[in-house]
Amino acid sequence: MRKRKLPGLLLAAVLLTQSGCWSSKEIEDLAVYAGMALDTGNESPMEKEFEQEGGSYSKKNKITATVQIVPLKTGSKDEVKGKTSPYMNITATGDSVLEIFRQFSLRLNKPIIGHHLKIIVISSELLQERNIKQVTNFMLRDNDIRPSVKIFLSTGKAEQALTIKTPDEVPSFYINDVVQNQFRTSKIMDAVLLTDLDALMHSKQSFILQNIIRAKKQIEFSGAGIIKGDTGRWIGNLTQEDVACIDWLTNQGDSGAIKTYDEHHNPITYEMKAMKTRIRVETDKDNQLTFRVRVETKGRISEDWDAEGNPSLRSYQKEAEKLFKSKLTSMLEHLLNVMQTRYKVDVAKFGKAVRIQKPGLWKTVKSNWDDTFSASKINLDIDLQVTDFGSTTK
């Protein structure tokens, strides 16, 4: 009897150690979607024609959802190389994302599944009409969608981000991979995942999402959209330089460049190699907040169009340090003005500094933090050192 049980136990152990998609249905019997776009409700010509032919149901056109289906068994981007049509987009309009997805089943020969969803792109126009908690409610509840999905905003129609021209690659995979270039530029934010979004919405604190723009069937990560904490709606954008400055303020950057101009209008560029930022929170007797921000950075002169200058001279480096410090100060002051004056939001984690350093005060101000932050004082202290100038013949 024991000999009969042994092969069965071995077989069970082997099966348990095999990786794969655990589902009640075989993956080849499902339509895997890798990307999703959410726009304001606007029926497509095809939807209108369907309705004219009798294909209508009770709904209000509040949201248009697009999914990018990858006709593969596993959803792996490596399996689409060289194919002429590696994906298919399908769009529908209604007032329930779940119902829209069920409507897709009337037009597809396989039910859609979100196990391999990589990105969700939401148009800023939609988030002016609806709050982000409403439009992402289904995704946060759906067990088939992984919490590691990345969330983006788009200036134009979100659906257009899923129709870009890429070199034999699914647009959703392409956009997902652009995030990996963060080590090259501080203009790319840390990706906001679906699980992060859930926590941010519950905190009622304002936050930003990476913005995507599109031109000539190409995309670019360009700045970030601001989501107001108490309303969950889009209120405006940060520029690319503003996003870079977020890294300087939050001590998260491991890459970054500062370009400025010398007295002869020649461009000169500083490449950051090390950075440390500290924020000290102070209050007076009236609980007026003051933030003292100390930024220390070391880097190199990576580009200099001054044909007469000698970057190996310490005197030259000191003059360059003044230029770079002035430019960085200007960039940071611009961001602070945008946050405190134009939009009256904290999206650079100043609230976190208050919560850690003065937890008692934080309890009294967190419910109205954006207004409190907007009225606070912020002092900048920047120590920038040029420690390298690259290869030179001088």
Helices and strands as residue ranges (DSSP letters): H 2-17, G 27-29, E 31-40, H 45-52, E 63-70, G 77-79, E 88-94, H 97-104, E 112-113, E 119-123, H 126-129, H 132-135, H 137-141, E 150-154, H 158-161, H 171-178, G 179-183, H 194-203, E 207-215, E 218-227, E 234-238, H 240-250, E 257-261, E 267-283, E 289-304, H 314-337, I 338-343, H 350-357, H 359-365, G 366-368, H 369-374, E 377-388
